[in-house]
Amino acid sequence: MKVFISADIEGCAGVTSWKETILGEIEHIKAAEQMTLEVKAVCETLLENGVDEIVVKDAHDSGKNILFDMLPKGVKIIRQWLGSPYSMVQGLDETFDAVIFIGYHSAASMTGNPLSHTMNTIINKMMLNDMICSEYLLHTYVAAGFGVPVILISGDKMICDWAENFNEGIVTAPMKEGVGDGVISLNRVDSLDLLKEKTKQAIVNMDKCHVALPDSFDVSISYNTHMSALRASYYPGVKRIDSYKVSYTTDNLKDMLITSMFII
């Protein structure tokens, strides 16, 4: 069995402030350690339960957050960025049996995390086929394009609840709940124990997690500044709706992802 792990940091236990997410900031050190330990706990559990091959994508910002020397023997890691429109799951293909998302977070405009955003903080809100678009949704569709199910997501409670509503087969591991600018979080020991327990459940449940791709992708993006909307409107196929909002439609998943890559 072959599993792909995409790891972000804003949904990891305890992570609360933007400084904790930025490589080079003192506060980043502990957050990166927590991110590493969460990924490590999942990897170890997978290896103990019949998984033969694991590839981890460090999918946050610099792509250099996970302390890769702490990962189990045999686990491969993709660091920095490969230039692919598949973004946080670049390196994924149809040879994998399952995908796991670690440290994911609520979307831009959602209140479940003080660090809520979708791909980039220039966005106020992104909609995809009348759904608030999160990084979870975007990359679940990438995985579905390869025929690979996303079987587990960890992160803040709101994105976990959203994922359950979208895909009732998925297993979730809520690490914290955002309230205003703060979080109510599990401690390190309990967060790692929960991840191990939920990983075991996800392996058993994986056949129930497949999702179908929609026939078309209708995207709208509201930016924080009118300049961002103006610049995006020059990309082929993108229409400006008002001073802050653009939209585009395609029936091709890769086209949707490529457009997103250049305008957010």
C-alpha positions in Angstrom: 0.0 0.0 0.0 1.2 3.5 -1.0 0.1 6.6 0.9 0.7 10.3 0.1 0.7 12.8 3.0 0.2 16.6 2.4 1.2 18.6 5.5 0.4 22.2 6.3 1.1 24.0 9.6 -1.9 26.3 10.4 -4.1 23.4 11.5 -1.5 21.8 13.7 -2.2 21.6 17.5 -1.3 24.8 19.3 -0.4 26.9 16.2 -2.1 30.3 16.6 -0.1 33.2 15.2 1.3 34.1 11.8 4.8 34.4 13.2 4.6 30.7 14.2 4.1 29.8 10.5 7.1 31.8 9.1 10.5 30.1 8.6 13.2 32.1 10.3 10.9 33.5 13.1 11.8 32.2 16.6 8.2 31.2 17.1 8.3 29.0 14.1 10.6 26.5 15.7 8.1 25.0 18.1 5.3 25.0 15.5 7.6 23.2 13.0 8.4 20.7 15.6 4.7 20.1 16.3 4.1 19.7 12.5 6.9 17.2 12.3 5.7 15.2 15.2 2.2 15.0 13.8 3.4 13.8 10.5 5.8 11.4 12.2 3.0 9.9 14.3 0.9 9.3 11.2 3.8 7.8 9.3 4.7 5.4 12.1 1.1 4.3 12.4 0.8 3.7 8.7 4.0 1.6 8.6 2.8 -0.4 11.6 -0.5 -1.2 9.7 0.6 -2.5 6.4 1.6 0.5 4.4 4.8 -0.1 2.4 5.5 3.3 0.9 4.9 6.8 2.1 5.7 10.1 0.4 5.3 13.4 2.4 4.8 16.8 0.8 5.9 19.6 3.1 3.1 21.9 1.8 3.4 25.0 3.9 4.9 28.2 2.6 8.7 27.6 2.2 8.2 23.9 1.9 11.0 23.6 4.5 9.2 23.2 7.8 9.3 19.5 8.6 12.4 18.3 10.4 12.9 15.5 8.0 15.6 13.8 10.0 12.9 12.9 12.5 10.8 10.9 10.0 10.8 7.1 10.1 13.2 5.1 7.9 11.9 4.7 4.3 9.7 7.7 4.3 10.4 10.1 1.4 9.8 13.8 1.6 9.2 16.5 -1.1 10.6 19.8 0.1 10.2 23.3 -1.5 8.1 23.4 -4.7 8.2 21.5 -7.9 6.3 24.2 -10.0 3.2 22.0 -10.5 -0.4 23.4 -10.5 -1.1 20.5 -8.1 0.4 22.7 -5.4 0.0 21.1 -2.0 -0.2 17.6 -3.4 2.5 17.9 -6.1 4.1 14.5 -6.5 0.8 12.7 -6.2 -0.2 10.4 -9.0 -2.4 7.4 -9.8 0.0 4.9 -8.2 -1.0 6.0 -4.7 -3.8 4.2 -2.8 -4.7 7.0 -0.4 -4.0 10.6 0.6 -3.9 12.1 4.1 -4.0 15.8 5.0 -2.2 16.9 8.2 -2.4 20.4 9.7 -5.1 21.7 7.3 -7.2 24.8 8.2 -10.4 26.6 7.6 -10.9 28.5 4.3 -10.7 32.3 3.7 -13.9 33.8 5.2 -14.4 31.0 7.7 -14.0 31.6 11.4 -12.7 28.3 12.6 -9.0 29.3 12.8 -7.3 32.7 13.4 -5.1 31.8 10.5 -8.0 30.9 8.1 -7.1 31.4 4.4 -7.2 29.8 1.0 -3.8 29.4 -0.6 -2.9 33.1 -0.2 -3.8 35.8 2.3 -4.7 38.3 -0.6 -8.0 36.5 -0.8 -11.1 37.4 1.2 -13.2 34.5 -0.1 -13.1 31.9 -2.8 -16.1 30.0 -4.0 -16.1 26.8 -6.1 -19.5 25.5 -7.4 -21.3 27.5 -4.7 -19.2 26.1 -2.0 -16.6 28.0 0.1 -13.4 26.8 -1.3 -10.7 25.6 1.1 -7.3 24.1 0.4 -8.9 20.8 1.5 -11.5 21.0 -1.3 -9.0 22.0 -4.0 -6.6 19.2 -3.3 -9.3 16.6 -2.7 -10.4 17.3 -6.3 -6.8 16.9 -7.4 -6.6 13.5 -5.7 -10.0 12.5 -7.2 -8.6 13.4 -10.6 -6.0 10.6 -10.1 -8.7 8.3 -8.6 -7.1 8.5 -5.1 -9.3 9.0 -2.0 -8.5 11.5 0.8 -9.0 9.2 3.8 -8.0 11.4 6.8 -7.8 15.1 7.6 -6.4 16.7 10.7 -6.7 20.4 11.5 -9.1 22.9 13.1 -12.5 21.6 14.1 -14.4 23.7 11.5 -12.5 22.3 8.5 -12.8 18.8 9.9 -16.6 19.3 10.2 -16.7 20.8 6.7 -14.8 17.8 5.3 -17.2 15.4 7.0 -20.2 17.1 5.5 -18.6 17.0 2.0 -17.4 13.4 2.3 -19.1 11.3 5.0 -16.6 8.5 4.6 -13.6 10.6 5.6 -12.0 10.3 9.1 -11.2 13.5 10.9 -8.8 14.5 13.7 -9.7 17.9 15.1 -6.6 19.4 16.8 -8.1 22.7 18.0 -11.0 25.1 17.7 -10.5 28.7 16.8 -12.1 31.5 18.8 -11.4 35.1 17.7 -7.7 35.5 17.5 -7.0 32.4 19.7 -7.4 28.7 19.8 -8.6 26.1 22.3 -6.1 23.2 21.4 -5.2 19.7 22.4 -1.8 19.4 24.1 1.0 17.6 22.3 0.6 14.2 23.8 -3.2 14.1 23.2 -2.9 15.4 19.7 -0.4 12.7 18.7 -2.5 10.0 20.4 -5.6 11.1 18.5 -3.7 11.1 15.2 -2.5 7.5 15.7 -6.0 6.4 16.6 -7.6 8.1 13.6 -5.0 6.9 11.2 -5.8 3.3 12.1 -9.5 4.0 11.5 -8.8 5.7 8.2 -6.9 2.7 6.8 -9.8 0.5 7.5 -12.3 3.0 6.1 -10.4 4.0 2.9 -12.7 2.4 0.3 -15.6 4.7 1.5 -13.8 7.9 0.8 -13.9 8.3 -3.0 -15.5 11.4 -4.4 -16.6 12.2 -7.9 -15.4 15.2 -9.8 -18.0 17.8 -10.9 -18.8 18.2 -14.5 -17.6 21.8 -14.4 -15.7 24.2 -12.1 -17.3 27.6 -11.5 -14.9 29.7 -9.5 -15.2 33.2 -8.0 -12.6 35.0 -6.0 -13.0 38.1 -3.9 -9.7 39.8 -3.1 -8.8 42.1 -0.3 -7.7 44.9 -2.7 -9.1 46.1 -6.0 -5.6 46.0 -7.5 -5.5 42.2 -7.1 -8.8 41.8 -8.9 -7.6 44.1 -11.7 -4.4 42.1 -12.2 -6.3 38.7 -12.1 -8.8 40.0 -14.7 -6.0 40.0 -17.4 -5.5 36.3 -17.2 -7.2 34.5 -20.1 -10.8 33.4 -19.3 -11.0 35.4 -16.1 -13.8 38.0 -15.9 -14.0 40.9 -13.5 -17.3 41.0 -11.7 -16.8 44.1 -9.6 -13.9 46.1 -8.1 -12.8 43.2 -5.8 -14.2 40.1 -7.5 -13.4 37.9 -10.5 -14.8 34.6 -11.9 -14.0 31.9 -14.4 -15.5 28.6 -15.5 -14.0 25.5 -17.0 -14.9 21.9 -17.4 -11.3 20.8 -17.0 -9.7 20.3 -13.6 -6.2 21.0 -14.6 -7.2 24.2 -16.4 -9.0 25.3 -13.2 -5.9 24.6 -11.1 -3.5 26.4 -13.6 -5.7 29.5 -13.5 -5.8 29.5 -9.7 -2.0 29.1 -9.6 -1.5 32.3 -11.5 -4.2 34.5 -10.0 -3.9 33.6 -6.2 
